[in-house]
């Protein structure tokens, strides 16, 4: 009986060792496939550091977990790499952190990345990715930070350029804290579902975007939001008053849009607002004296709108104000 138990324990140990070795080999093969999809490595980062004769855990840009020895992070930001993302990367199933920003990757983000359910951070900003923003991002339920800025997310079909839209199922990334989609070529509306990202603290949607319509009032549901940038985004309509119910806001910028309506009278609810940028819109009416209650304001930019009436003297009582621009059309 004792021999049986001993033999069984040895079998389990050998099986665990074999499984661990097999999984590590899977990670290694996936990274080698990724390396083979690189067409230019001008700084010889991968060619000199990614050797098949050494453990992947010793490769530059690769981090492994202590328990299983599986690859948990891949950080190759700023190495001037040129190529595409190999679909085999989706086999590194313990990956939590993926940063290939500031390179020259092109093509699409492969569907196989949707298998990386442990991912918490994706940063593919400052590349040349094309195609639509993948809807499978909504299946990454553990995602906390998503950076897709400075790419060319659009789809070319029948010689017509059809710009991409923000996938409505982005709300399924319920742990998302930071979302940066600036410097892309979007059309359509900002989906109201974005207001369901209840732990979001930073949202960047501006610059060279072509949104249609206005700012969804549902953004006012983002009670933890601290930074909201939607500059230069072709937005129209009024600024939803619900946004100024977000007491945690520190920076709010809607510069260079076509927003109309009046200056929000409930701005005083933003007790922590330090920077407000509303330049270059079509806002009108008076500046309300309640602005004095936004006592943390340091920078206030209201130039090139259609405000009327006298400036409320209460602006002069803002104790932290360092920069104020009001020039009107």
Secondary structure, DSSP 8 states (H G I E B T S, - for coil): -HHHHHHHHHHHHHHHHHHHHHHHHHHHHHHHHHHHTEEEETT-HHHHH--TTS-GGGSTTEEE-TTT--EEEEE-TTS-EEE---GGGGG-TT--EEE--SSEEEE---GGGGG-TT--EEE--SSEE-S---GGGGG-TT--EEE--SS--EEEETTEEEE----GGGGG-TT--EEE--SS---S---GGGGG-TT--EEE--SS----S---GGGGG-TT--EEE--SS--EEE--GGGGG-TT--EEE--SSEEESB--GGGGG-TT--EEE--SS--EE---GGGGG-TT--EEE--SSEE-S---GGGGG-TT--EEE----
